[in-house]
């Protein structure tokens, strides 16, 4: 007895055969990536490098002067003197620490806000407009990133001295408004964040260039602006050399210069440099808190912008 061949219309097609194979195929269980021991060790070392100084600062601010030099540096002393140290910080010279704090807030907020706005405008212009000399100007901006700020401190002082702006808040604010790296960052970000088609549609509707930038560009560039704002805020808050050469009145000092002058005055006063160690360390710990608060408050805008830019539809 011979078996009749299958009719052509009853044969399984390629798609049906693949479906049958998939039904009987065992789905492999995805493997979990094994942790890399060298990479883990490297991450632990990096974390310790950044966290241990902050931990030491917090621990040292709870010690007395005697415990600072007689106990282990990364653990608490015999007496918990945090409240006494805080009281000494804010009562030093009738509360001059609070004045230094307000100066730092003024310099950092005004400089960071102005630098982020100027960098956004410049980056948007370089990214979305084609004008004569654009490449040369942008190349000059990139070259300015390579110049250290300390090399510009003396020429900046001489220029501000000629126009009688030294020993004023503008001597710290105006130089901090210039951020070549911020311009570069915003130019790269604006290239993809602001679609050219959206700009053309706004122009067809009769919107001016200023209105397009204010109502469309600024909204789309907000995450980049927050990034430049954070970078400039930290740089201005921690700036020491520029206020040191520009300011000579104690009432205008920021926290960086004020704390250094406080320690120097203690060393020259005959009591020894140890006299105000606990006070200066506690003041340094307090000066870090505004930066931590600013970062925690602004990181949601920063992270949302990074996540949005990382997904391409």
ChimeraX commands (.cxc) that place a marker at each C-alpha (Angstrom):
marker #1 position 0.00,0.00,0.00 radius 0.5
marker #1 position 1.46,3.25,-1.07 radius 0.5
marker #1 position 0.99,6.55,0.75 radius 0.5
marker #1 position -0.48,9.32,-1.34 radius 0.5
marker #1 position 1.53,12.53,-1.34 radius 0.5
marker #1 position 0.12,15.52,0.40 radius 0.5
marker #1 position -1.83,17.91,-1.72 radius 0.5
marker #1 position -0.05,21.20,-2.34 radius 0.5
marker #1 position -2.81,23.20,-0.67 radius 0.5
marker #1 position -2.46,21.09,2.52 radius 0.5
marker #1 position 1.29,21.51,2.92 radius 0.5
marker #1 position 2.51,23.70,5.76 radius 0.5
marker #1 position 3.80,27.04,4.68 radius 0.5
marker #1 position 7.07,28.52,5.92 radius 0.5
marker #1 position 5.24,30.81,8.34 radius 0.5
marker #1 position 3.19,27.92,9.75 radius 0.5
marker #1 position 6.29,25.78,10.12 radius 0.5
marker #1 position 8.04,28.56,12.01 radius 0.5
marker #1 position 5.01,28.91,14.27 radius 0.5
marker #1 position 5.08,25.19,15.06 radius 0.5
marker #1 position 8.80,25.35,15.78 radius 0.5
marker #1 position 8.26,28.29,18.13 radius 0.5
marker #1 position 5.52,26.46,19.98 radius 0.5
marker #1 position 7.78,23.45,20.67 radius 0.5
marker #1 position 10.94,25.41,21.23 radius 0.5
marker #1 position 12.14,25.94,24.78 radius 0.5
marker #1 position 12.51,29.61,25.61 radius 0.5
marker #1 position 15.97,30.12,27.11 radius 0.5
marker #1 position 16.14,31.76,30.49 radius 0.5
marker #1 position 18.09,35.02,30.29 radius 0.5
marker #1 position 21.34,34.90,32.18 radius 0.5
marker #1 position 22.08,37.39,34.87 radius 0.5
marker #1 position 25.27,39.25,34.27 radius 0.5
marker #1 position 27.93,38.27,36.74 radius 0.5
marker #1 position 29.25,41.16,38.78 radius 0.5
marker #1 position 32.76,42.19,37.89 radius 0.5
marker #1 position 34.96,42.12,40.97 radius 0.5
marker #1 position 37.54,44.67,39.69 radius 0.5
marker #1 position 34.75,47.03,38.63 radius 0.5
marker #1 position 33.04,46.70,42.00 radius 0.5
marker #1 position 36.29,47.45,43.82 radius 0.5
marker #1 position 36.90,50.47,41.60 radius 0.5
marker #1 position 33.39,51.82,42.30 radius 0.5
marker #1 position 33.85,51.34,46.04 radius 0.5
marker #1 position 37.17,53.19,45.94 radius 0.5
marker #1 position 35.62,56.07,43.95 radius 0.5
marker #1 position 32.68,56.28,46.34 radius 0.5
marker #1 position 35.03,56.34,49.33 radius 0.5
marker #1 position 37.11,59.06,47.66 radius 0.5
marker #1 position 34.08,61.36,47.43 radius 0.5
marker #1 position 32.16,60.36,50.57 radius 0.5
marker #1 position 34.93,60.10,53.17 radius 0.5
marker #1 position 35.92,63.82,53.09 radius 0.5
marker #1 position 32.28,64.80,53.63 radius 0.5
marker #1 position 31.96,62.24,56.43 radius 0.5
marker #1 position 35.14,63.59,58.04 radius 0.5
marker #1 position 33.77,67.14,57.78 radius 0.5
marker #1 position 30.54,66.19,59.53 radius 0.5
marker #1 position 32.35,64.22,62.24 radius 0.5
marker #1 position 34.98,66.93,62.82 radius 0.5
marker #1 position 32.31,69.59,63.25 radius 0.5
marker #1 position 31.02,67.72,66.31 radius 0.5
marker #1 position 34.39,67.74,68.10 radius 0.5
marker #1 position 36.13,70.16,70.36 radius 0.5
marker #1 position 39.58,71.50,69.55 radius 0.5
marker #1 position 41.15,68.95,71.87 radius 0.5
marker #1 position 39.28,66.02,70.34 radius 0.5
marker #1 position 40.28,67.11,66.84 radius 0.5
marker #1 position 43.91,66.27,67.59 radius 0.5
marker #1 position 43.53,63.46,70.14 radius 0.5
marker #1 position 40.86,61.18,68.62 radius 0.5
marker #1 position 40.47,59.16,65.44 radius 0.5
marker #1 position 39.64,61.43,62.53 radius 0.5
marker #1 position 36.81,59.36,61.07 radius 0.5
marker #1 position 34.88,58.90,64.29 radius 0.5
marker #1 position 33.28,61.07,66.94 radius 0.5
marker #1 position 35.16,62.45,69.92 radius 0.5
marker #1 position 34.54,62.26,73.64 radius 0.5
marker #1 position 32.27,65.32,73.73 radius 0.5
marker #1 position 29.51,66.19,71.26 radius 0.5
marker #1 position 30.24,69.86,70.65 radius 0.5
marker #1 position 28.23,70.52,67.49 radius 0.5
marker #1 position 25.82,73.00,69.08 radius 0.5
marker #1 position 28.65,74.89,70.77 radius 0.5
marker #1 position 30.54,75.05,67.48 radius 0.5
marker #1 position 27.45,76.32,65.63 radius 0.5
marker #1 position 26.96,78.98,68.26 radius 0.5
marker #1 position 30.59,80.04,67.91 radius 0.5
marker #1 position 30.23,80.20,64.13 radius 0.5
marker #1 position 27.20,82.50,64.10 radius 0.5
marker #1 position 28.37,84.72,66.97 radius 0.5
marker #1 position 31.88,85.33,65.63 radius 0.5
marker #1 position 32.38,89.10,65.23 radius 0.5
marker #1 position 28.72,89.85,65.88 radius 0.5
marker #1 position 27.45,87.41,63.27 radius 0.5
marker #1 position 29.73,88.21,60.34 radius 0.5
marker #1 position 29.36,84.60,59.16 radius 0.5
marker #1 position 25.73,85.32,58.27 radius 0.5
marker #1 position 26.87,88.33,56.26 radius 0.5
marker #1 position 29.39,86.18,54.38 radius 0.5
marker #1 position 26.65,83.65,53.70 radius 0.5
marker #1 position 24.36,86.30,52.21 radius 0.5
marker #1 position 27.23,87.54,50.04 radius 0.5
marker #1 position 27.85,84.02,48.75 radius 0.5
marker #1 position 24.15,83.58,47.98 radius 0.5
marker #1 position 24.08,86.90,46.11 radius 0.5
marker #1 position 27.20,86.18,44.07 radius 0.5
marker #1 position 26.23,82.58,43.27 radius 0.5
marker #1 position 22.55,83.11,42.42 radius 0.5
marker #1 position 23.04,86.20,40.25 radius 0.5
marker #1 position 26.10,84.75,38.51 radius 0.5
marker #1 position 24.52,81.33,37.92 radius 0.5
marker #1 position 21.25,82.78,36.64 radius 0.5
marker #1 position 22.97,85.24,34.33 radius 0.5
marker #1 position 25.53,82.74,33.07 radius 0.5
marker #1 position 22.89,80.11,32.28 radius 0.5
marker #1 position 20.76,82.64,30.39 radius 0.5
marker #1 position 23.70,84.03,28.40 radius 0.5
marker #1 position 25.02,80.54,27.64 radius 0.5
marker #1 position 21.56,79.45,26.47 radius 0.5
marker #1 position 21.19,82.44,24.18 radius 0.5
marker #1 position 24.66,81.99,22.72 radius 0.5
marker #1 position 24.30,78.22,22.32 radius 0.5
marker #1 position 20.90,78.63,20.65 radius 0.5
marker #1 position 22.34,81.23,18.28 radius 0.5
marker #1 position 25.31,79.07,17.30 radius 0.5
marker #1 position 23.07,76.02,16.78 radius 0.5
marker #1 position 20.16,77.55,14.87 radius 0.5
marker #1 position 21.56,80.53,12.96 radius 0.5
marker #1 position 24.10,80.68,10.16 radius 0.5
marker #1 position 25.90,84.01,10.15 radius 0.5
marker #1 position 29.33,85.21,9.02 radius 0.5
marker #1 position 32.10,84.32,11.47 radius 0.5
marker #1 position 30.02,81.76,13.39 radius 0.5
marker #1 position 32.61,79.00,13.12 radius 0.5
marker #1 position 35.44,81.34,14.11 radius 0.5
marker #1 position 33.53,82.67,17.11 radius 0.5
marker #1 position 32.59,79.17,18.26 radius 0.5
marker #1 position 36.19,77.99,17.84 radius 0.5
marker #1 position 37.30,80.94,19.94 radius 0.5
marker #1 position 34.79,79.93,22.60 radius 0.5
marker #1 position 36.17,76.39,22.62 radius 0.5
marker #1 position 39.68,77.78,22.97 radius 0.5
marker #1 position 38.59,79.85,25.95 radius 0.5
marker #1 position 37.70,76.64,27.78 radius 0.5
marker #1 position 41.39,75.69,27.78 radius 0.5
marker #1 position 42.49,78.91,29.52 radius 0.5
marker #1 position 42.67,78.52,33.32 radius 0.5
marker #1 position 40.79,81.12,35.32 radius 0.5
marker #1 position 43.84,81.91,37.44 radius 0.5
marker #1 position 45.64,83.13,34.30 radius 0.5
marker #1 position 42.87,85.69,33.74 radius 0.5
marker #1 position 42.65,86.87,37.34 radius 0.5
marker #1 position 45.36,89.55,37.17 radius 0.5
marker #1 position 44.25,91.06,33.80 radius 0.5
marker #1 position 40.68,91.06,35.07 radius 0.5
marker #1 position 41.72,92.87,38.24 radius 0.5
marker #1 position 43.64,95.53,36.30 radius 0.5
marker #1 position 40.70,96.11,33.96 radius 0.5
marker #1 position 38.17,96.36,36.79 radius 0.5
marker #1 position 40.49,98.62,38.74 radius 0.5
marker #1 position 40.66,101.06,35.82 radius 0.5
marker #1 position 36.87,101.33,35.72 radius 0.5
marker #1 position 36.62,101.53,39.54 radius 0.5
marker #1 position 34.67,98.31,40.04 radius 0.5
marker #1 position 37.07,96.56,42.41 radius 0.5
marker #1 position 35.91,96.12,45.98 radius 0.5
marker #1 position 32.30,95.95,44.79 radius 0.5
marker #1 position 29.96,92.97,44.28 radius 0.5
marker #1 position 30.19,93.51,40.49 radius 0.5
marker #1 position 33.86,92.56,40.60 radius 0.5
marker #1 position 32.80,89.00,41.45 radius 0.5
marker #1 position 29.52,88.80,39.53 radius 0.5
marker #1 position 30.55,90.12,36.11 radius 0.5
marker #1 position 33.49,87.73,35.48 radius 0.5
marker #1 position 31.33,84.81,36.65 radius 0.5
marker #1 position 28.72,85.55,33.98 radius 0.5
marker #1 position 31.08,84.27,31.28 radius 0.5
marker #1 position 30.89,80.48,30.89 radius 0.5
marker #1 position 32.57,79.16,27.71 radius 0.5
marker #1 position 31.86,75.58,28.69 radius 0.5
marker #1 position 28.21,76.50,29.23 radius 0.5
marker #1 position 28.03,77.95,25.72 radius 0.5
marker #1 position 29.54,74.77,24.27 radius 0.5
marker #1 position 27.17,72.58,26.26 radius 0.5
marker #1 position 24.08,74.55,25.24 radius 0.5
marker #1 position 25.13,74.63,21.59 radius 0.5
marker #1 position 25.37,70.83,21.52 radius 0.5
marker #1 position 22.11,70.45,23.41 radius 0.5
marker #1 position 20.17,72.98,21.31 radius 0.5
marker #1 position 21.15,71.27,18.04 radius 0.5
marker #1 position 18.85,68.30,18.77 radius 0.5
marker #1 position 16.52,69.67,21.46 radius 0.5
marker #1 position 14.95,72.39,19.28 radius 0.5
marker #1 position 13.71,70.98,15.93 radius 0.5
marker #1 position 14.23,73.20,12.90 radius 0.5
marker #1 position 10.74,72.32,11.65 radius 0.5
marker #1 position 9.23,73.79,14.81 radius 0.5
marker #1 position 11.13,77.03,14.30 radius 0.5
marker #1 position 10.04,77.23,10.66 radius 0.5
marker #1 position 6.42,76.63,11.62 radius 0.5
marker #1 position 6.60,79.47,14.14 radius 0.5
marker #1 position 8.09,81.76,11.51 radius 0.5
marker #1 position 5.29,80.90,9.09 radius 0.5
marker #1 position 2.78,81.86,11.79 radius 0.5
marker #1 position 4.46,85.27,12.00 radius 0.5
marker #1 position 6.34,84.87,15.28 radius 0.5
marker #1 position 9.44,86.99,15.74 radius 0.5
marker #1 position 12.82,85.46,16.49 radius 0.5
marker #1 position 12.74,86.76,20.06 radius 0.5
marker #1 position 9.30,85.28,20.63 radius 0.5
marker #1 position 10.39,81.94,19.18 radius 0.5
marker #1 position 13.34,81.84,21.55 radius 0.5
marker #1 position 11.36,82.91,24.61 radius 0.5
marker #1 position 8.25,80.76,24.10 radius 0.5
marker #1 position 9.73,77.71,22.32 radius 0.5
marker #1 position 13.49,77.64,22.76 radius 0.5
marker #1 position 13.63,78.32,26.49 radius 0.5
marker #1 position 11.06,75.63,27.28 radius 0.5
marker #1 position 12.85,72.97,25.27 radius 0.5
marker #1 position 16.27,74.02,26.57 radius 0.5
marker #1 position 15.25,74.11,30.24 radius 0.5
marker #1 position 17.11,70.88,31.24 radius 0.5
marker #1 position 20.31,72.18,29.66 radius 0.5
marker #1 position 19.87,75.51,31.42 radius 0.5
marker #1 position 19.52,73.72,34.76 radius 0.5
marker #1 position 22.77,71.87,34.07 radius 0.5
marker #1 position 24.66,75.10,33.34 radius 0.5
marker #1 position 22.97,76.69,36.36 radius 0.5
marker #1 position 24.21,73.95,38.69 radius 0.5
marker #1 position 27.74,74.00,37.30 radius 0.5
marker #1 position 28.02,77.79,37.55 radius 0.5
marker #1 position 26.39,77.82,40.98 radius 0.5
marker #1 position 28.95,75.38,42.37 radius 0.5
marker #1 position 31.87,77.15,40.66 radius 0.5
marker #1 position 30.88,80.60,41.95 radius 0.5
marker #1 position 30.05,79.37,45.45 radius 0.5
marker #1 position 33.45,77.67,45.77 radius 0.5
marker #1 position 35.41,80.44,44.04 radius 0.5
marker #1 position 38.22,81.68,46.26 radius 0.5
marker #1 position 40.91,83.31,44.17 radius 0.5
marker #1 position 38.75,85.87,42.33 radius 0.5
marker #1 position 37.07,87.34,45.44 radius 0.5
marker #1 position 40.43,87.28,47.23 radius 0.5
marker #1 position 42.07,89.65,44.74 radius 0.5
marker #1 position 38.98,91.73,43.97 radius 0.5
marker #1 position 37.71,92.44,47.49 radius 0.5
marker #1 position 39.43,94.03,50.45 radius 0.5
marker #1 position 36.50,94.75,52.77 radius 0.5
marker #1 position 35.42,92.00,55.13 radius 0.5
marker #1 position 31.76,92.94,54.71 radius 0.5
marker #1 position 31.95,91.90,51.03 radius 0.5
marker #1 position 33.71,88.55,51.51 radius 0.5
marker #1 position 32.02,85.33,50.47 radius 0.5
marker #1 position 32.24,82.29,52.73 radius 0.5
marker #1 position 35.39,80.90,51.09 radius 0.5
marker #1 position 37.46,84.04,51.69 radius 0.5
marker #1 position 35.80,84.83,55.01 radius 0.5
marker #1 position 36.59,81.45,56.56 radius 0.5
marker #1 position 40.18,81.61,55.33 radius 0.5
marker #1 position 40.62,85.10,56.78 radius 0.5
marker #1 position 39.04,83.94,60.04 radius 0.5
marker #1 position 41.58,81.16,60.40 radius 0.5
marker #1 position 44.43,83.48,59.42 radius 0.5
marker #1 position 43.36,86.07,62.00 radius 0.5
marker #1 position 43.32,83.36,64.66 radius 0.5
marker #1 position 46.86,82.31,63.77 radius 0.5
marker #1 position 48.13,85.89,63.92 radius 0.5
marker #1 position 46.32,86.74,67.14 radius 0.5
marker #1 position 48.75,84.93,69.40 radius 0.5
marker #1 position 46.37,82.14,70.31 radius 0.5
marker #1 position 47.74,79.74,67.74 radius 0.5
marker #1 position 46.09,78.39,64.61 radius 0.5
marker #1 position 44.39,75.68,66.66 radius 0.5
marker #1 position 42.14,78.18,68.45 radius 0.5
marker #1 position 39.46,78.34,65.72 radius 0.5
marker #1 position 39.91,74.99,63.99 radius 0.5
marker #1 position 36.57,73.63,65.24 radius 0.5
marker #1 position 34.79,76.87,64.36 radius 0.5
marker #1 position 36.21,77.04,60.84 radius 0.5
marker #1 position 35.48,73.36,60.19 radius 0.5
marker #1 position 31.91,73.76,61.39 radius 0.5
marker #1 position 31.51,76.84,59.23 radius 0.5
marker #1 position 32.78,74.87,56.25 radius 0.5
marker #1 position 30.25,72.13,56.94 radius 0.5
marker #1 position 27.40,74.65,57.09 radius 0.5
marker #1 position 28.56,76.26,53.83 radius 0.5
marker #1 position 28.14,72.95,51.99 radius 0.5
marker #1 position 24.47,72.58,52.91 radius 0.5
marker #1 position 23.07,75.19,50.46 radius 0.5
marker #1 position 24.75,73.42,47.54 radius 0.5
marker #1 position 23.29,70.06,48.63 radius 0.5
marker #1 position 19.83,71.60,48.93 radius 0.5
marker #1 position 20.11,73.29,45.52 radius 0.5
marker #1 position 21.18,70.06,43.85 radius 0.5
marker #1 position 18.40,68.02,45.47 radius 0.5
marker #1 position 15.83,70.63,44.42 radius 0.5
marker #1 position 17.03,70.97,40.82 radius 0.5
marker #1 position 17.98,67.37,40.04 radius 0.5
marker #1 position 14.41,66.40,39.06 radius 0.5
marker #1 position 14.49,68.92,36.20 radius 0.5
marker #1 position 17.96,67.76,35.24 radius 0.5
marker #1 position 17.16,64.04,35.31 radius 0.5
marker #1 position 13.86,64.48,33.46 radius 0.5
marker #1 position 15.64,66.33,30.68 radius 0.5
marker #1 position 18.31,63.67,30.39 radius 0.5
marker #1 position 15.70,60.92,30.25 radius 0.5
marker #1 position 13.70,62.77,27.62 radius 0.5
marker #1 position 16.74,63.35,25.45 radius 0.5
marker #1 position 17.86,59.73,25.78 radius 0.5
marker #1 position 14.72,58.30,24.10 radius 0.5
marker #1 position 14.36,58.79,20.38 radius 0.5
marker #1 position 10.92,58.31,18.90 radius 0.5
marker link #1:1,2 radius 0.2
marker link #1:2,3 radius 0.2
marker link #1:3,4 radius 0.2
marker link #1:4,5 radius 0.2
marker link #1:5,6 radius 0.2
marker link #1:6,7 radius 0.2
marker link #1:7,8 radius 0.2
marker link #1:8,9 radius 0.2
marker link #1:9,10 radius 0.2
marker link #1:10,11 radius 0.2
marker link #1:11,12 radius 0.2
marker link #1:12,13 radius 0.2
marker link #1:13,14 radius 0.2
marker link #1:14,15 radius 0.2
marker link #1:15,16 radius 0.2
marker link #1:16,17 radius 0.2
marker link #1:17,18 radius 0.2
marker link #1:18,19 radius 0.2
marker link #1:19,20 radius 0.2
marker link #1:20,21 radius 0.2
marker link #1:21,22 radius 0.2
marker link #1:22,23 radius 0.2
marker link #1:23,24 radius 0.2
marker link #1:24,25 radius 0.2
marker link #1:25,26 radius 0.2
marker link #1:26,27 radius 0.2
marker link #1:27,28 radius 0.2
marker link #1:28,29 radius 0.2
marker link #1:29,30 radius 0.2
marker link #1:30,31 radius 0.2
marker link #1:31,32 radius 0.2
marker link #1:32,33 radius 0.2
marker link #1:33,34 radius 0.2
marker link #1:34,35 radius 0.2
marker link #1:35,36 radius 0.2
marker link #1:36,37 radius 0.2
marker link #1:37,38 radius 0.2
marker link #1:38,39 radius 0.2
marker link #1:39,40 radius 0.2
marker link #1:40,41 radius 0.2
marker link #1:41,42 radius 0.2
marker link #1:42,43 radius 0.2
marker link #1:43,44 radius 0.2
marker link #1:44,45 radius 0.2
marker link #1:45,46 radius 0.2
marker link #1:46,47 radius 0.2
marker link #1:47,48 radius 0.2
marker link #1:48,49 radius 0.2
marker link #1:49,50 radius 0.2
marker link #1:50,51 radius 0.2
marker link #1:51,52 radius 0.2
marker link #1:52,53 radius 0.2
marker link #1:53,54 radius 0.2
marker link #1:54,55 radius 0.2
marker link #1:55,56 radius 0.2
marker link #1:56,57 radius 0.2
marker link #1:57,58 radius 0.2
marker link #1:58,59 radius 0.2
marker link #1:59,60 radius 0.2
marker link #1:60,61 radius 0.2
marker link #1:61,62 radius 0.2
marker link #1:62,63 radius 0.2
marker link #1:63,64 radius 0.2
marker link #1:64,65 radius 0.2
marker link #1:65,66 radius 0.2
marker link #1:66,67 radius 0.2
marker link #1:67,68 radius 0.2
marker link #1:68,69 radius 0.2
marker link #1:69,70 radius 0.2
marker link #1:70,71 radius 0.2
marker link #1:71,72 radius 0.2
marker link #1:72,73 radius 0.2
marker link #1:73,74 radius 0.2
marker link #1:74,75 radius 0.2
marker link #1:75,76 radius 0.2
marker link #1:76,77 radius 0.2
marker link #1:77,78 radius 0.2
marker link #1:78,79 radius 0.2
marker link #1:79,80 radius 0.2
marker link #1:80,81 radius 0.2
marker link #1:81,82 radius 0.2
marker link #1:82,83 radius 0.2
marker link #1:83,84 radius 0.2
marker link #1:84,85 radius 0.2
marker link #1:85,86 radius 0.2
marker link #1:86,87 radius 0.2
marker link #1:87,88 radius 0.2
marker link #1:88,89 radius 0.2
marker link #1:89,90 radius 0.2
marker link #1:90,91 radius 0.2
marker link #1:91,92 radius 0.2
marker link #1:92,93 radius 0.2
marker link #1:93,94 radius 0.2
marker link #1:94,95 radius 0.2
marker link #1:95,96 radius 0.2
marker link #1:96,97 radius 0.2
marker link #1:97,98 radius 0.2
marker link #1:98,99 radius 0.2
marker link #1:99,100 radius 0.2
marker link #1:100,101 radius 0.2
marker link #1:101,102 radius 0.2
marker link #1:102,103 radius 0.2
marker link #1:103,104 radius 0.2
marker link #1:104,105 radius 0.2
marker link #1:105,106 radius 0.2
marker link #1:106,107 radius 0.2
marker link #1:107,108 radius 0.2
marker link #1:108,109 radius 0.2
marker link #1:109,110 radius 0.2
marker link #1:110,111 radius 0.2
marker link #1:111,112 radius 0.2
marker link #1:112,113 radius 0.2
marker link #1:113,114 radius 0.2
marker link #1:114,115 radius 0.2
marker link #1:115,116 radius 0.2
marker link #1:116,117 radius 0.2
marker link #1:117,118 radius 0.2
marker link #1:118,119 radius 0.2
marker link #1:119,120 radius 0.2
marker link #1:120,121 radius 0.2
marker link #1:121,122 radius 0.2
marker link #1:122,123 radius 0.2
marker link #1:123,124 radius 0.2
marker link #1:124,125 radius 0.2
marker link #1:125,126 radius 0.2
marker link #1:126,127 radius 0.2
marker link #1:127,128 radius 0.2
marker link #1:128,129 radius 0.2
marker link #1:129,130 radius 0.2
marker link #1:130,131 radius 0.2
marker link #1:131,132 radius 0.2
marker link #1:132,133 radius 0.2
marker link #1:133,134 radius 0.2
marker link #1:134,135 radius 0.2
marker link #1:135,136 radius 0.2
marker link #1:136,137 radius 0.2
marker link #1:137,138 radius 0.2
marker link #1:138,139 radius 0.2
marker link #1:139,140 radius 0.2
marker link #1:140,141 radius 0.2
marker link #1:141,142 radius 0.2
marker link #1:142,143 radius 0.2
marker link #1:143,144 radius 0.2
marker link #1:144,145 radius 0.2
marker link #1:145,146 radius 0.2
marker link #1:146,147 radius 0.2
marker link #1:147,148 radius 0.2
marker link #1:148,149 radius 0.2
marker link #1:149,150 radius 0.2
marker link #1:150,151 radius 0.2
marker link #1:151,152 radius 0.2
marker link #1:152,153 radius 0.2
marker link #1:153,154 radius 0.2
marker link #1:154,155 radius 0.2
marker link #1:155,156 radius 0.2
marker link #1:156,157 radius 0.2
marker link #1:157,158 radius 0.2
marker link #1:158,159 radius 0.2
marker link #1:159,160 radius 0.2
marker link #1:160,161 radius 0.2
marker link #1:161,162 radius 0.2
marker link #1:162,163 radius 0.2
marker link #1:163,164 radius 0.2
marker link #1:164,165 radius 0.2
marker link #1:165,166 radius 0.2
marker link #1:166,167 radius 0.2
marker link #1:167,168 radius 0.2
marker link #1:168,169 radius 0.2
marker link #1:169,170 radius 0.2
marker link #1:170,171 radius 0.2
marker link #1:171,172 radius 0.2
marker link #1:172,173 radius 0.2
marker link #1:173,174 radius 0.2
marker link #1:174,175 radius 0.2
marker link #1:175,176 radius 0.2
marker link #1:176,177 radius 0.2
marker link #1:177,178 radius 0.2
marker link #1:178,179 radius 0.2
marker link #1:179,180 radius 0.2
marker link #1:180,181 radius 0.2
marker link #1:181,182 radius 0.2
marker link #1:182,183 radius 0.2
marker link #1:183,184 radius 0.2
marker link #1:184,185 radius 0.2
marker link #1:185,186 radius 0.2
marker link #1:186,187 radius 0.2
marker link #1:187,188 radius 0.2
marker link #1:188,189 radius 0.2
marker link #1:189,190 radius 0.2
marker link #1:190,191 radius 0.2
marker link #1:191,192 radius 0.2
marker link #1:192,193 radius 0.2
marker link #1:193,194 radius 0.2
marker link #1:194,195 radius 0.2
marker link #1:195,196 radius 0.2
marker link #1:196,197 radius 0.2
marker link #1:197,198 radius 0.2
marker link #1:198,199 radius 0.2
marker link #1:199,200 radius 0.2
marker link #1:200,201 radius 0.2
marker link #1:201,202 radius 0.2
marker link #1:202,203 radius 0.2
marker link #1:203,204 radius 0.2
marker link #1:204,205 radius 0.2
marker link #1:205,206 radius 0.2
marker link #1:206,207 radius 0.2
marker link #1:207,208 radius 0.2
marker link #1:208,209 radius 0.2
marker link #1:209,210 radius 0.2
marker link #1:210,211 radius 0.2
marker link #1:211,212 radius 0.2
marker link #1:212,213 radius 0.2
marker link #1:213,214 radius 0.2
marker link #1:214,215 radius 0.2
marker link #1:215,216 radius 0.2
marker link #1:216,217 radius 0.2
marker link #1:217,218 radius 0.2
marker link #1:218,219 radius 0.2
marker link #1:219,220 radius 0.2
marker link #1:220,221 radius 0.2
marker link #1:221,222 radius 0.2
marker link #1:222,223 radius 0.2
marker link #1:223,224 radius 0.2
marker link #1:224,225 radius 0.2
marker link #1:225,226 radius 0.2
marker link #1:226,227 radius 0.2
marker link #1:227,228 radius 0.2
marker link #1:228,229 radius 0.2
marker link #1:229,230 radius 0.2
marker link #1:230,231 radius 0.2
marker link #1:231,232 radius 0.2
marker link #1:232,233 radius 0.2
marker link #1:233,234 radius 0.2
marker link #1:234,235 radius 0.2
marker link #1:235,236 radius 0.2
marker link #1:236,237 radius 0.2
marker link #1:237,238 radius 0.2
marker link #1:238,239 radius 0.2
marker link #1:239,240 radius 0.2
marker link #1:240,241 radius 0.2
marker link #1:241,242 radius 0.2
marker link #1:242,243 radius 0.2
marker link #1:243,244 radius 0.2
marker link #1:244,245 radius 0.2
marker link #1:245,246 radius 0.2
marker link #1:246,247 radius 0.2
marker link #1:247,248 radius 0.2
marker link #1:248,249 radius 0.2
marker link #1:249,250 radius 0.2
marker link #1:250,251 radius 0.2
marker link #1:251,252 radius 0.2
marker link #1:252,253 radius 0.2
marker link #1:253,254 radius 0.2
marker link #1:254,255 radius 0.2
marker link #1:255,256 radius 0.2
marker link #1:256,257 radius 0.2
marker link #1:257,258 radius 0.2
marker link #1:258,259 radius 0.2
marker link #1:259,260 radius 0.2
marker link #1:260,261 radius 0.2
marker link #1:261,262 radius 0.2
marker link #1:262,263 radius 0.2
marker link #1:263,264 radius 0.2
marker link #1:264,265 radius 0.2
marker link #1:265,266 radius 0.2
marker link #1:266,267 radius 0.2
marker link #1:267,268 radius 0.2
marker link #1:268,269 radius 0.2
marker link #1:269,270 radius 0.2
marker link #1:270,271 radius 0.2
marker link #1:271,272 radius 0.2
marker link #1:272,273 radius 0.2
marker link #1:273,274 radius 0.2
marker link #1:274,275 radius 0.2
marker link #1:275,276 radius 0.2
marker link #1:276,277 radius 0.2
marker link #1:277,278 radius 0.2
marker link #1:278,279 radius 0.2
marker link #1:279,280 radius 0.2
marker link #1:280,281 radius 0.2
marker link #1:281,282 radius 0.2
marker link #1:282,283 radius 0.2
marker link #1:283,284 radius 0.2
marker link #1:284,285 radius 0.2
marker link #1:285,286 radius 0.2
marker link #1:286,287 radius 0.2
marker link #1:287,288 radius 0.2
marker link #1:288,289 radius 0.2
marker link #1:289,290 radius 0.2
marker link #1:290,291 radius 0.2
marker link #1:291,292 radius 0.2
marker link #1:292,293 radius 0.2
marker link #1:293,294 radius 0.2
marker link #1:294,295 radius 0.2
marker link #1:295,296 radius 0.2
marker link #1:296,297 radius 0.2
marker link #1:297,298 radius 0.2
marker link #1:298,299 radius 0.2
marker link #1:299,300 radius 0.2
marker link #1:300,301 radius 0.2
marker link #1:301,302 radius 0.2
marker link #1:302,303 radius 0.2
marker link #1:303,304 radius 0.2
marker link #1:304,305 radius 0.2
marker link #1:305,306 radius 0.2
marker link #1:306,307 radius 0.2
marker link #1:307,308 radius 0.2
marker link #1:308,309 radius 0.2
marker link #1:309,310 radius 0.2
marker link #1:310,311 radius 0.2
marker link #1:311,312 radius 0.2
marker link #1:312,313 radius 0.2
view
